[in-house]
Amino acid sequence: MRTPDAHLPWGGTARGPWALEVTPERAGWTYAGLRVLTLPTGGEVSFATGDEEMLVLPLSGAATVRCDGLRLALTGRASVFAAVTDFAYLPRDAEVTISGTGRFALPSARATRRLSPRYGAARDVPVELRGAGAASRQVNNFCAPDAFDCDRLVAVEVLTPGGNWSSYPPHKHEQDRAYDDGRVEAALEEVYYFEVAGGDPGDGPVGYQRVYGTADRPIDVLAEVRTGDVVLVPYGYHGPSMAAPGYDLYYLNVLAGPGAARTMACVDDPRHGWIRGSWADQAVDPRLPLTRPGTKEA
């Protein structure tokens, strides 16, 4: 796989009500997916989740979600750079209506268990400051395995201050394996969805994403990304995600795989893993955190 296959620019995957639609079939894998919905003022869309569990995550704006007779009011946010947001969980085999105004991400994963629809409050989202120095970033672990229950779906948000690198050191999660040195790796498909501060979907400033493989599983991706772009990671080392100086970078990671337990277990490229040890002598970038939970929730 090379950059043209892995990099999906905004507008290239629009279908039906979705401004962006990446199904497992479109990605060429089995579990993980992502849709983005843009609603005009007072807009409304109804759909069925089928065999996928989903989240409704406001990127900008607010919405009301109706599912299984429940009404979930999402306060949302002005933009991904303005606040940590609330969100809604949608089970498989559900009929859903979303009404509101704004742009909304719907991460998804093929699911076996049917859980209950429910609300995720912004105040309950664990916010982590990871790395140090020029590798400092903020991780909003809203749907990490230990933060919010799903069947297979895992999703987190990462905010990288302008000029910094994140998803670094490069790491991979392409096989279920326990290494002799104690490291553990899981087989996970991953979608990166990007927004760049100051940009509009398909236009504006850029960031960069690197994905590369090994001799037996080659992949070579260096994508110039704008707001609304997606990069697929079926396997291989991924990172760094590079924020250009002056332009903060946001990405939504969507992960899913065949394992019985939800996990984000990964292993670093052994040539670059030493970088983690260097953080002990560096301060976290003082610009972080870039966002916090909003002050009002439904």
C-alpha angles and dihedrals in degrees: 000000000000134000098281091057098044101037113075111186121211112278096024096096102037113140132165111324092347121097085196127019124179111171123180087256092053091048093047096239140089117253124016126077144160137201130183121206124198114198123191119217107306092003124160135192130183125197145150122249093214112185094343132092112216145186128217106218118178112227091177129352135017135276148181116232121201118195133154091351093308125120114210116188114205116202090195123177142264092252141336087266093054106061149338106269140217118240144187132238120220120195126218118271093031134134110226138188122191119191128177143072129290143038121309133188119216109196111192145184134188105258137198101187121061111221128183123272111252148162126258113206120218091225089062096054111112108231115203129190104211131189126001141247113006090351094060117127142156121243120197102202095195095145102020116139094260096040107052131014121242135147099245107333121112122178136168137169123229126197119193121191116234112280094021132110125225136176080057139178090038112255140177140211107186105127140033102248141145112209126215090244092059099261117136127206128190131201106248135161113216138199122196115202114189139206125177121205111255094019135114124213107293095000143070135038123003144225130190136237127196126201122172137167144209130264092268096042108034122193125157119188131158106165128187101213134197132184109303097022124131131208119197120215110193092162141329135073113311126198167119105065102196126209113201115233109273095020122086114216128220128190135175115215117207116189136177137154146163098273121120091230126051111244144154094208111157141158128227125237098266091225091062107027091100088075091078089063091055092063093075090075096045133075124237112258105272091222088074136132093046093183140022134186114291120252097241130054134170 
